[in-house]
Amino acid sequence: MMPAYIISTGLISPQRTFENDFSCDADTGGAPILTAVEPDYRGLLHPVQLRRSSRILKLGIGAAQRCIHNAGGRQPDAIIVGTGLACVNDLETFMKSIEESGEQGLSAIPFINSSHNTVAAQVARTLQIQTYNNTHCHRGASFENALLDTLMLLQEEEYKHVLVGGIDEFSMHYYRLLEEKPVAGEGAGFFLLSDTPPGNNSVKISAVKTFYRPPEDFIARFLEEQQLPAHQLDAVVLGINGLPADDAVYRRQIDTFFPPHALLAAYKHLCGEYRTAGAFALALATHALWAGAFPAPSVLRPGASGKLQKVLLYNHYQNCNHSLVVLEGG
Amino acid sequence: MEKTALVEQLKAQIIEALLLEDLTPNDIDPAAPLFVEGLGLDSIDALELILLLEKHYGIRVEDPKERREILQSINTMADYILKHETEV
């Protein structure tokens, strides 16, 4: 598959990432729920949009606008979003009002804001992009499937720049339903991807693959497919979330497939667990490649060489949806 | 209800229904147009105002022309509500 180059990122998360600060040293204080540090949205959203948009729409539009700003205002040719639960809080509000009112006299705003593709649509409306617009909802692999769509779209050569994002907001109702509760999180991460390198110090996504309940050796098979020997990996970024059952899956892979010299990093203690947390991981690793180092709070085990060029992102959600993304620095 | 009190009540209800969080009732001129100028509302807001009349005052307005006349300003809304109460 043809690689995609990362032109810029825009990330709203529980860390101060909106200002492109990836030191990841925000004090989360061991909180069970990590909520996003939101910017002042005035100036990012039209006043009417600002008052009518739900929180997740503000998160999404804000992050997308920041990504475009960081790209020097370069406009995308297409918009793709991955989301697990999308506008879940507005959906709950709307469903509740249906029940309470006996399906009569329903307010329009929660209805408009309640569908899964609202974020991608509102980003397109804000940026006035009327071309390809798609939303992927595939549980814990939503963002990675959006990435895959992006790479395939760029490969078709019809589009040169694609804005792709991963977004989910915290829902207390959903959180209460979970039997095993990891540190919960939320965030909106957008990336402007291009089919050509932006210049020096570029970062490219060279492979993306998603798996559903894969066999134990799927990482070895994937690396073989990519002709990427494990010893060439300088860093592996893991979705460790603090739940023993989930983390045991990563531990088995660390012991079996990952080279002992590679740096190991984790991020869900920084952004919390949510279905599109992979977008946080991609932004973290991209900025690490640009800066030449991962921020200290993310490092589980330092690398032996200090070299940072090839990075593997490995995430899984409830041991069902697994994803692998290969990043390479220029 | 006195018209002055009704106008103040409507202002508060409109702020809540239309999520006009940056405004207080004192910021709203009851004689100013609701749409385009004044509060600068749009067609989705018009739907919410029609719902507001139904939910809080038991008034259903089916005729689009009549809706436009009622929703000119907060004063015209208050006048219609008072007229409706008298008729009832």
Interface residues (C-beta under 8 A of the other chain):
Chain A: V48 R51 R52 G105 L106 S107 A108 I109 I112
Chain B: A17 L18 L19 L20 E21 D22 G40 D42 I44 L47 E48 L51 E54 K55
